[in-house]
């Protein structure tokens, strides 16, 4: 009995010592989903083939039962960078973004405006701009990202409400 009690105390002590490191690692590090994101989900690329990346996003969205979130912008875009920093500073929101959508970042710049790809979409109001697309590629919604701002800052609540609204598993159909 004494040996069992000693083992229990030893395990409890080890657990107490290791748990804080495991918790901080899980919050500080990325998840397997975030670590495995395709390049078209993480960066604007002047050299990208938007049609090829779009086809890959449709394939991934279909196989994972998610919608596609098409984000227009570029490395030149101050608000695009602020939004990326917001997601990096809020890993739970970033995780929810990628659980809900397959992200497809489309570069719009002087070097590559992707005009041919974008002619099927409504005109954006500014940058960054988002479109929610069904996994078959049909556009469901055009979203001005200024709607996610409050007092000049992106907010957790606005993104979470948006993700909930457009989650493919949401039983309530989104209102247009």
Secondary structure, DSSP 8 states (H G I E B T S, - for coil): -HHHHHHHHHHHHHHHHHHHHHHHHHHHS--HHHHT--GGGT---TT--HHHHHHHHHHHHHHHT-EEEEEEE-TT-HHHHHHHHHHHH-HHHHHHHHHHEEEEEEE-SSS---HHHHTTS---SSSSEEEEE-TTS-EEEEEEGGGGEETTEE-HHHHHHHHHHH-TT-SS----
